[in-house]
Amino acid sequence: MKAAVPFLAWLAIFLSPAAFADEAAKKGASVYKQFCSHCHGLNMVNPGTGSYDLRKFPGDQKERFVESVMKGRGDMPAWGDILYPEELEAVWYYVITQNGTKLAPAGKQSRLETPQTSTASELIVSDTLTVCLPRNGGIMSGARHKGGTGFDYDVSRLLADKLGLSLETTWYEGELEEESDPVRDVYALLAHGLCDIAPGYALYENALGDPPSARAALPRWHDRPKNLPSGHQVDLQAISASRPYGRIEMGVVLAAKHGEKEINQLNDLQGLKVGIEQGTLAGVLTVKQAPRPVVASAVTYPPGPGFLWKMENGLFDAALISLPAYDFHRRQNPITSLRLSTYRHPISFNIGVAMLARNSELLTRVDNALSTLLDDGSIDLATQNSRTHVASPSPPFIRPALTLSDIVAERRIAR
């Protein structure tokens, strides 16, 4: 779905019914001609096809109209990923005024609240919590033929249940490469109206609030329209996040032959051949904080599930890595000989639920629900069931922006 129209632009229209009518009439005629007239006829005069005669459409059934246009009905295709919110509003006005020849029914000149433009009090789909999760998110999230799997997916189910809502998941491709930007992906997915929330979001100051850029490309997602070009960009909006429900830590994983070695600090890696997962925070920390002889003899490999398999095959002896990455490897290879040491790097980050900043009412509801789920042990049980090393949240809940200077300054603690 396309990006929502800025609120102030909408406000300027709706403060003046006359301005709205004039604008909507012109826009509606244009949109109708481009997208609707082929089947429903020019000027809403049915051409004798089997298409519905829109002159008969009830003026008090906006929800039915939105549902039909967004999701399709019968032989009519779904237009939800094609039309902008203001285009849908304009064509609705065009229909209920019957090509501008009649006055809109009383109360119908106000803004049509469509799923893409949910306000603070509504959801994209009524009575449904729509979440965006990476289908290839390892131990945290994964798509299945029916439903999903992973810690963040389980938390999403718990959250929807606590809010009294159904759960709908938009599965997208999380790129496992050095140049990927998961922060921009979430900004784009939320701005495009593909979901209400994005769980598993890292709570850094520089990953919240105003977007990192004015526009960003959308990642690939399930059911992405074929006519939407690759690299399609959307206008980004500010986002906020809930209270944290977990914390991601990093630790040292050891090959079988060094499984008994005690690791209490990065200095203890001396004498081992260390692997560095390129483009990850753990990889940067290894380079900047491990002893120089360790870094000098280290080997670097691309990020992703294949990294720890290289350790299984004897290409290196140890690595600092995100604990969920180890958990996922263990799930893929239950008889793994790799051992996770008890050492935890001092830098960690909390994870929460991201959403558009304007959706403040939903944020309050999500915060309250997460507090209950944390207090009653539901989150802990989800951690156990998914066999993850996700830790409990710890202050500061939102970590200040992490700079290279910070990493260097914390070198002594890590060692």
Secondary structure, 3 states (H helix, E strand, C coil): CCCCCCHHHHHHHHCCHHHHHHHHHHHHHHHHHHHHHHHHCHHHCCCCCCCCCHHHCCCCCHHHHHHHHHHCECCECCCCCCCCHHHHHHHHHHHHCCCCCCCCCCCCCCCCCCHHHCCCCCCCECCEEEEEEECECCCCCEECCCCEECHHHHHHHHHHHHHCCEEEEEEECCCCCCCCCHHHHHHHHHHCCCCCEEEEEECEHHHCECCCCCEEECCCECCCCCCCCCCCEEECCCEEECCCCEEECEEEEECHHHCCCCCCCHHHHCCCCEEEECCCHHHHHHHHHCCHHHHHCCEEECCCCHHHHHHHCCCCCEEEEEHHHHHHHHHHCCCCCCEEEEEECCCCEEEEEEEECCCHHHHHHHHHHHHHHHHCCHHHHHHHHHCCCCECCCCCCCECCCCHHHHHHCHHHHC
